[in-house]
Amino acid sequence: MKRVIAPLLTIVMAFSLFCPIVSAADSQLWYKHLATCQVGLDISKNGRANCFGSVISGEPSDTVDVMITLQKQNGNSWEHVRNWSASGTQYATVDKAYYVVPGTYRVYLSISVYDADGRFVESTTMKSRIATYK
């Protein structure tokens, strides 16, 4: 039994060093510290935009900073509407609501990860799906 568990555990640990992140577009990215990132936007019929961003690091001692920005489309560009941020050890989540005027919106997620010594180790960005309020 030990002969089977030891090699299996070694393989699992090796794969856990590089964890996948799935974005809103379902593309897969690989990072050493980041384990999971999520971003979301839902706009209700009365114009309440529920904005969400979350990150989990695979390292328990990492500090993660997450910032979400609600953006409104203006022609071919995106304007800043409102942003929120959070920070935590190993994980951080921002879940906020904001009433919007008619238009097309998305949430932009920005993440930074720092190791136990406070050194920057990784960062990434993601965008939510686009949502329209009429």
N, C-alpha and C positions, 0 to 999 in steps of 0.2 A: 504493500500500500504506500509506504514512504517513497518507494522508487517512482511511483506515478505522480504523487503530489508535488514533490520537489521540482521536477522539470516543468510541470504545468504552472506552478507558482512563478517560476523564473520567466516563463513566456508571458504570463499576465502582467508581471511587473515591467517587463521590457516594453510591452505595448502601452502601458499606462504613462510612460514618459512623454509620449506624443499623442495628445487627445484631439479628436476632431471637433470642429465648430461648424454648425450648419447655419447658414444665413437665411434671410427671408427668401432669397432666390434659390435656395436649396443647393448652393455650391458649397463644396467642402474645403475648409482651410485647415492647416495643421500648425499648432503652436506647442511650445514646450510647457508653458505654465497654464495657459487658459484651457479650462475644461469645457465650459458651456457658456454661450452668450445667446441672449434672446432680445428681440426688439419687437414692439407691436404698437398698432394704432387702430382704434375703433371709434367711429364717430356715430353717435346716436341720432335719431330723427330730430331731436331738439337742439343739435349742434354741440353736444358735450363730447369733446375729444378726449378719450381715455388713452394716455400715453404710457408706455411701459418699456423699461430697459433693465436687464439683469445680467450679471456675470458671476461665474464661479471659477476660482482658480483651483488647479489640481494640487497646489502646495498650501498646506494649512497655515503657514506663517507669512504668506504673501499679503500685501495690502493692495486692494483693488479700488480704483477710482472709476466711477461711471457717470457720464453726463449724457442726458437726452435733450435734444433740441427739436421742438415742434417747428416745422418749416411749411410755408405756404408757397405754392407755385405761382410765379409771376413771369409769364412768357416762357422763356427757355431756362430761367434760373429759379432758385429757391431762396425765399426770404426768411430770415429768423423771425419767429413769432414769440416764442417763450422757451426758456431752458431750465432744467432742474438737475441737481447732481447729488451723489451720495458716495460714501467711502466706507470701507470695512475690511476686516481681516478675513481673507479667503473668499468672501462674497459680498455683493452689494446689489441693491434693487432700488429702482425709482419707479413709482406707480402714481401718476398724477393725472388730474383732469383739468381741462380748460375749455371754456365756451368759445367757439369759433364762428366767424361770419362765413357766408357761402364761399366756397373755393375748393381747391385741391390741395391736400396735405400729405405729409409723411413725417416720420420721426427718424432723426439721425442719432445714432448711438456712437459714443466715443469712449473707449476704455484704455486705461493705463494700469500696468501691473508693476509693483515694486517688491523686491525680495525682503527678507527679514532684516537686512542691513540698510534698507531704504534706497537701494540702488534700483534704478529703472531697469526692467527686464523685457517687457513687451507692451505693445499697444495694437489696437485694431479699431476699425470703424465698421458700422453696419447701417443699413437703411431698412425701414419697415416697408411694407406694401403701401401703395398709394391709396388714399381714401378721399372721396369727394363728398362735400356737404352742399346741398342745394337749398 
